Amino acid sequence: MNTIIKSNEPYYYMNLQQKVWNIYSYIKDNVYLCRSDIVIDNYPINSTLLFGIMTSLVNGKQLIYGEYGLGKTTSSENIICMLYSFPKEVVLASSLKGTPEQTEEKMIARPHLGDLNKGIENVIWSDFVLIGPKIIDELNRMPPSKQNILLEGTDRGIWKYLNDFLKNDSLAIYSTSNYKDSGNTDVIPPLLDRFDVAVESKHPGINNLRYRRSVPRGDDLYDKEIADKMFSIMSVEKDYAKLNNQIRDLRSEYHKRLVERINVDLLSLDEQEEARREILNMRVGKDGNLFYDIIISELASCQVFGQKRSNEQCKTGCHYSNYLCNKVSNCLSVRSDTSLKNYSAALAWLFGKSEVESEHLAIVLPYVIWHKTQFKKEYLSQFEEEERKDPLHLHVAKKSVEQMRKRFSEIKPIQEDMINAIIRKDINAAKNIASNSDHPVFREYLYL
């Protein structure tokens, strides 16, 4: 891994990854005080902040769980300011607040009443829609009917109102969700599936709070002058392409000011786009693809009923009861497959790797599945009393991936033999391997 260059050191040439790690360090040490909760390549890292930064790198969607007042929204605000170059005033003003009283007109757009009185149907889009990266604060305080309004926009960046249509070019979404209380509800499953990853924003701990009490607090991410200019453009310019170009110029100016203000060499807008291209073009290596096959075969396939279905129960005494397919009730979606690839590529890229390997998939997978995988109650109960630092479902996801990876290490050579037989078009050899191997992946290889 590249050495992190501290923000108080002189500037010199650094690659894109090092700039991202500097942003991570600055946020962790100054504006989102947090403790490390995972270890990657012997380096302790805070998962909420890491996945938040990777979300910006791939224009992903992150769901952040946690107790009240533990920095769920704060972490997202800071990441958007520093990686997308928006002043904090704009980020705060454009955030969508999750309340039961939200309406489509408050969330998405409203008619231009002056034009409507003249018989002209024009739409005024909300700042939430107009700004690229978005924050939905306390999503689960919206009832299901209001959450449904967000489905298409969060999925593809497409927003519709009356006869008008708008598509966001860059769409990172950060959404927070408090744990269950009397004032909120569950996030509906189709909206959950649209979130690439989920994390928990944890308590910062006594040492960070001691530091917070002793050091004067300031926030260098505000810039009223540039924010006012952005608000003016969003309220006047009706052509979305022109609006984006004008806003981009102001974002570049804000970037320059922020670099001087905090003395950290941040990614420019062009560099962020370059980083995104490098990540999304990164290939999955041979080792990664073999482990990918294991993941899909255990989370999407059913050797009895053809595939996993949420409305069907596993057969009693199923031959494959030792695999994860027997521990969950629903099917891994294609969206989740894409999420796993993109975030694993971002992780590999950050650590200077040339391709996605099984270790990157294993680190990312629990965060891709824990919020939307329906673990069976009897399976969850096996882990309830275990000592852990994560929410139960995330803990179970991590344990499940550990077991899956152990199985992978045992059958990887047989997988390679199977793939080679298929490449040689030696179907008899492939069938022979499948008949002598218990894992469902081998039957899936033959299911064309």
C-alpha positions in Angstrom: 0.0 0.0 0.0 1.2 3.5 -0.7 2.5 5.5 2.2 0.0 8.1 3.4 1.4 11.6 3.1 0.2 13.7 6.0 -1.6 16.8 5.3 1.0 19.1 7.0 3.9 17.9 4.8 5.1 19.8 1.7 3.5 19.0 -1.6 5.3 16.9 -4.1 4.2 14.6 -6.9 1.9 11.8 -5.8 -0.3 9.4 -7.6 -4.1 9.3 -7.5 -4.2 6.6 -4.8 -2.0 8.6 -2.5 -4.2 11.6 -2.9 -7.3 9.5 -1.9 -5.5 8.2 1.2 -4.6 11.7 2.1 -8.3 12.7 2.0 -9.1 9.6 4.1 -6.5 10.7 6.7 -7.7 14.3 6.8 -11.3 13.4 7.3 -10.5 10.8 9.9 -8.2 13.1 11.9 -10.1 16.4 11.6 -13.8 16.2 10.7 -15.1 12.6 11.2 -13.2 11.3 14.2 -13.6 7.5 14.2 -11.9 4.3 15.2 -10.6 1.7 12.9 -12.8 -1.4 12.8 -11.2 -3.6 10.0 -7.7 -4.5 9.0 -6.6 -4.7 5.4 -3.0 -5.6 4.5 -2.1 -5.1 8.2 -3.4 -1.5 8.0 -6.2 -0.6 10.4 -9.1 1.2 8.6 -12.5 2.6 9.4 -15.0 0.8 7.2 -17.6 3.6 7.1 -15.1 6.2 5.9 -13.4 3.7 3.5 -16.6 2.6 1.8 -17.8 6.2 1.8 -14.8 7.3 -0.2 -15.0 4.3 -2.5 -18.7 5.2 -3.1 -17.6 8.5 -4.4 -14.9 6.9 -6.6 -17.4 4.6 -8.4 -20.5 6.8 -8.1 -22.1 4.2 -5.9 -24.8 4.2 -3.3 -24.1 3.7 0.4 -26.5 3.1 3.2 -25.3 4.1 6.7 -26.9 2.6 9.8 -26.3 3.8 13.3 -27.5 5.2 16.6 -28.5 8.9 16.8 -25.7 11.4 16.6 -22.8 9.2 15.7 -21.8 10.9 12.5 -23.7 9.1 9.8 -24.6 12.3 7.9 -21.4 14.1 8.9 -19.1 11.5 7.2 -21.1 11.8 3.9 -21.1 15.6 3.9 -17.4 15.7 4.3 -16.7 13.2 1.6 -18.9 15.0 -0.9 -17.2 18.3 -0.1 -13.7 17.0 -0.5 -14.2 14.5 -3.4 -16.9 16.2 -5.4 -15.8 19.8 -4.6 -19.1 21.2 -3.4 -19.2 23.7 -0.5 -20.8 22.4 2.6 -23.6 25.0 2.4 -24.7 23.4 -0.9 -24.4 19.9 0.4 -26.5 20.7 3.4 -29.2 22.6 1.5 -29.6 19.9 -1.1 -29.9 17.0 1.3 -33.3 15.3 1.4 -34.7 15.0 4.9 -36.6 11.8 5.6 -40.0 12.7 7.2 -43.5 11.2 6.8 -44.7 14.5 5.4 -42.4 14.5 2.4 -44.2 14.8 -0.9 -43.1 14.4 -4.5 -43.2 18.2 -4.9 -40.8 18.7 -1.9 -38.5 15.8 -2.9 -38.3 15.9 -6.7 -39.9 18.9 -8.4 -42.9 21.2 -8.5 -44.8 23.1 -11.2 -43.7 26.6 -12.0 -46.9 28.3 -10.8 -46.4 31.5 -12.7 -46.1 29.7 -16.0 -48.9 27.3 -15.0 -51.3 30.3 -14.7 -50.4 31.2 -18.2 -51.2 27.7 -19.4 -47.5 26.7 -19.7 -46.4 23.5 -18.0 -42.8 24.0 -16.7 -41.0 22.2 -14.0 -38.8 23.5 -11.2 -36.4 20.7 -10.1 -35.4 20.5 -6.5 -31.8 21.1 -5.5 -31.7 17.5 -4.3 -32.2 16.4 -7.9 -30.0 19.0 -9.5 -26.9 18.3 -7.5 -25.0 15.2 -8.6 -24.0 13.5 -5.3 -26.9 13.2 -2.9 -27.6 12.7 0.8 -30.9 11.2 2.0 -31.0 11.8 5.7 -33.0 9.3 7.8 -34.4 7.4 4.9 -36.5 5.1 7.0 -38.5 7.9 8.5 -40.3 8.0 5.1 -43.3 5.6 4.8 -43.1 3.0 2.0 -45.2 5.1 -0.3 -42.7 7.9 -0.2 -39.7 5.6 -0.5 -41.3 4.3 -3.8 -40.9 7.7 -5.3 -37.1 7.4 -5.1 -36.8 4.0 -6.8 -36.0 5.0 -10.3 -34.0 8.0 -9.4 -31.7 6.1 -7.0 -31.4 3.3 -9.5 -30.4 5.1 -12.7 -30.4 8.8 -11.9 -33.6 9.3 -13.9 -36.1 11.7 -12.4 -39.5 12.3 -13.9 -42.1 14.9 -13.0 -45.2 15.8 -15.0 -44.0 15.5 -18.6 -40.4 16.5 -17.8 -37.4 14.3 -17.5 -33.9 14.8 -16.0 -30.9 12.4 -15.8 -28.0 12.9 -13.4 -24.6 12.5 -14.9 -22.9 11.5 -11.7 -24.9 9.9 -9.0 -23.3 8.9 -5.7 -26.0 8.6 -3.0 -25.4 8.5 0.7 -28.4 7.5 2.8 -28.6 7.3 6.6 -30.9 5.1 8.6 -31.4 5.0 12.4 -32.2 1.7 14.1 -35.8 0.8 14.6 -37.8 3.1 16.8 -41.4 4.3 17.2 -40.9 7.1 14.6 -39.5 5.1 11.7 -40.2 2.1 9.5 -38.2 -0.4 7.4 -36.6 0.5 4.1 -38.5 -1.3 1.4 -36.6 -4.3 -0.1 -36.5 -2.9 -3.7 -34.9 0.3 -2.4 -32.5 -1.7 -0.2 -31.4 -3.6 -3.3 -30.4 -0.4 -5.0 -27.8 0.4 -2.3 -24.5 -1.1 -3.3 -23.1 -1.3 0.2 -24.2 -0.7 3.8 -22.0 0.2 6.8 -22.5 1.1 10.4 -21.2 4.5 11.8 -19.9 3.5 15.2 -19.2 5.5 18.4 -15.8 7.3 18.1 -14.6 6.1 21.5 -13.2 7.9 24.5 -9.8 9.0 23.0 -11.5 10.7 20.0 -14.0 12.4 22.3 -11.2 13.6 24.6 -9.4 15.0 21.5 -12.6 16.6 20.3 -13.1 18.4 23.7 -9.6 19.7 23.8 -9.1 21.0 20.3 -10.9 24.1 19.0 -13.5 23.1 16.4 -13.7 24.8 13.0 -14.9 23.7 9.6 -13.0 24.7 6.5 -15.4 23.1 4.1 -17.8 26.0 4.0 -17.5 28.7 1.3 -20.5 31.1 1.3 -19.3 33.0 -1.8 -19.1 30.0 -4.1 -22.2 28.5 -2.5 -24.3 31.6 -3.2 -23.2 31.5 -6.8 -24.2 27.9 -7.1 -27.6 28.5 -5.6 -28.1 31.4 -8.0 -27.3 29.2 -11.0 -29.6 26.4 -9.8 -32.5 28.8 -9.4 -32.1 30.5 -12.8 -30.5 28.1 -15.3 -33.1 25.8 -16.9 -30.8 24.0 -19.3 -29.3 21.1 -17.2 -26.2 20.7 -19.4 -25.4 24.4 -19.1 -26.1 24.4 -15.4 -23.7 21.5 -14.9 -21.0 23.3 -16.9 -21.4 26.5 -14.8 -21.5 24.5 -11.6 -18.4 22.6 -12.6 -16.4 25.8 -13.1 -17.4 26.9 -9.5 -16.5 23.4 -8.2 -13.0 23.8 -9.7 -12.6 27.2 -8.0 -13.8 25.7 -4.7 -11.3 22.9 -5.1 -8.4 25.4 -5.5 -9.5 27.3 -2.4 -10.0 24.2 -0.3 -6.5 22.8 -1.2 -5.0 26.1 0.0 -7.1 26.3 3.0 -6.5 22.8 4.4 -3.1 22.2 2.8 -4.1 18.8 1.3 -3.5 17.9 -2.3 -7.0 16.8 -3.2 -8.1 15.1 -6.4 -9.2 17.6 -9.0 -12.4 16.9 -10.9 -10.5 15.6 -13.9 -8.4 13.3 -11.6 -11.5 11.9 -10.0 -12.9 11.0 -13.4 -9.6 9.5 -14.3 -9.6 7.4 -11.1 -13.1 6.3 -11.8 -12.2 5.1 -15.3 -9.2 3.2 -14.0 -11.4 1.5 -11.4 -14.3 0.6 -13.6 -12.0 -0.7 -16.3 -10.1 -2.9 -13.9 -10.4 -6.6 -14.7 -11.2 -9.5 -12.3 -8.2 -11.9 -12.2 -8.4 -15.6 -12.5 -8.4 -16.1 -8.7 -11.1 -13.5 -8.4 -13.3 -15.0 -11.0 -13.1 -18.5 -9.4 -14.1 -17.1 -6.1 -16.8 -15.1 -7.8 -18.2 -18.4 -9.2 -18.4 -19.7 -5.6 -20.3 -16.6 -4.4 -22.9 -16.8 -7.2 -23.4 -20.5 -6.8 -24.1 -20.2 -3.1 -26.1 -17.0 -3.1 -28.1 -17.2 -6.3 -28.5 -20.9 -7.2 -30.6 -23.7 -5.9 -29.9 -27.2 -7.3 -33.4 -28.4 -6.4 -35.6 -25.6 -7.6 -33.4 -24.0 -10.3 -32.5 -20.8 -8.4 -33.1 -19.0 -5.1 -36.5 -17.5 -4.8 -37.7 -15.5 -1.8 -41.2 -17.1 -2.0 -39.9 -20.7 -1.8 -38.4 -22.6 1.1 -35.5 -25.0 0.9 -36.3 -28.6 0.6 -36.2 -30.4 3.9 -33.0 -32.5 4.2 -31.5 -30.8 1.1 -28.2 -32.4 0.0 -26.7 -28.9 -0.1 -27.7 -27.8 3.4 -24.0 -27.1 4.4 -23.7 -24.3 1.9 -24.9 -20.7 2.2 -27.7 -21.3 -0.3 -29.5 -23.2 2.5 -29.0 -20.4 5.1 -30.6 -17.5 3.1 -34.1 -17.1 1.7 -33.6 -14.7 -1.2 -31.5 -14.5 -4.4 -28.5 -12.4 -4.9 -29.5 -9.7 -7.5 -27.5 -8.7 -10.6 -27.2 -5.2 -9.0 -25.3 -6.9 -6.1 -23.0 -8.6 -8.6 -22.2 -5.2 -10.1 -21.8 -3.6 -6.7 -19.3 -6.3 -5.6 -17.2 -5.9 -8.8 -17.1 -2.1 -8.6 -16.2 -1.8 -4.9 -13.8 -4.7 -5.1 -12.1 -2.9 -8.0 -12.0 0.3 -6.0 -10.4 -1.5 -3.1 -7.8 -3.2 -5.3 -7.1 0.1 -7.0 -6.6 1.9 -3.7 -4.0 -0.7 -2.6 -2.1 -0.5 -5.9 -3.2 -3.8 -7.4 -3.6 -4.4 -11.1 -6.6 -6.7 -10.9 -9.3 -7.8 -8.5 -8.4 -10.8 -6.5 -10.4 -13.1 -4.2 -9.2 -11.2 -1.1 -10.8 -8.0 -2.3 -14.1 -9.7 -3.0 -14.0 -11.3 0.4 -13.5 -8.0 2.2 -16.2 -6.2 0.2 -18.9 -9.0 0.0 -20.2 -8.7 3.6 -20.9 -5.0 3.1 -22.7 -5.8 -0.2 -25.1 -8.4 1.2 -25.8 -7.9 4.9 -28.5 -5.3 4.5 -30.5 -7.1 1.9 -29.8 -10.8 2.4 -32.6 -12.6 4.2 -30.7 -14.9 6.6 -32.9 -17.6 8.1 -33.7 -17.1 11.8 -32.3 -20.4 12.8 -29.0 -19.5 11.1 -28.8 -16.1 12.7 -29.5 -17.6 16.1 -26.2 -19.5 15.9 -24.3 -16.3 16.1 -26.4 -14.1 18.5 -24.3 -14.8 21.6 -20.9 -14.5 19.9 -18.6 -11.7 20.9 -18.6 -9.2 18.0 -18.1 -5.5 17.1 -20.5 -5.4 14.2 -24.4 -5.5 14.0 -25.6 -9.1 14.0 -26.4 -9.3 10.3 -23.0 -7.8 9.3 -21.3 -10.1 11.7 -23.1 -13.1 10.2 -22.3 -12.0 6.7 -18.6 -11.8 7.6 -18.6 -15.2 9.2 -20.4 -16.6 6.2 -17.9 -15.2 3.8 -15.0 -16.6 5.9 -16.6 -20.1 5.6 -17.2 -19.6 1.9 -13.6 -18.6 1.4 -12.4 -21.6 3.3 -14.4 -23.8 1.0 -12.9 -22.0 -1.9 -9.3 -22.7 -0.8 -10.2 -26.4 -0.7 -11.9 -26.7 -4.1 -10.0 -24.1 -6.1 -7.7 -26.7 -7.8 -10.8 -28.7 -8.8 -12.5 -25.6 -10.2 -9.4 -25.0 -12.3 -9.6 -28.5 -13.7 -13.2 -28.1 -14.4 -12.7 -24.8 -16.3 -9.8 -26.3 -18.3 -12.0 -29.2 -19.3 -14.7 -26.9 -20.5 -12.2 -24.8 -22.4 -11.0 -28.0 -24.1 -14.6 -28.9 -24.8 -14.1 -32.1 -23.0 -17.6 -32.4 -21.7 -17.2 -35.9 -20.4 -14.3 -34.9 -18.2 -16.3 -31.9 -16.9 -19.3 -34.1 -16.1 -17.0 -36.5 -14.3 -15.6 -33.7 -12.1 -19.1 -32.5 -11.3 -20.3 -35.9 -10.4 -17.4 -36.4 -8.0 -17.6 -32.9 -6.4 -20.2 -31.9 -3.9 -20.1 -28.1 -4.2 -23.0 -26.6 -6.3 -20.6 -24.5 -8.3 -19.7 -27.6 -10.4 -23.3 -28.3 -11.4 -23.6 -24.6 -12.2 -20.7 -24.8 -14.6 -22.6 -27.4 -16.6 -25.9 -25.4 -16.5 -25.8 -23.6 -19.8 
